[in-house]
């Protein structure tokens, strides 16, 4: 997995669902294996988080995450 790009997102049914803890644990495992991860200074910093039903905020954050992931992949692959 060394040098591969990784990212994480979570969903839960309530605010106290442990979303950020879950994402950080996933990202930590990726880093241990030498993967490249990218944070985001806007929106959901560690990765998209959905709470309950999907809404426009979640959809926008997921689209931003996907675009940034693809852009990073192009930079590293190029």
Secondary structure, DSSP 8 states (H G I E B T S, - for coil): -TT-B----EEESSTTS-HHHHHHHHHHHHHHTT-B----SSSSSSS-EEESS--HHHHHHHHHHHHHHHHHHHHHH-
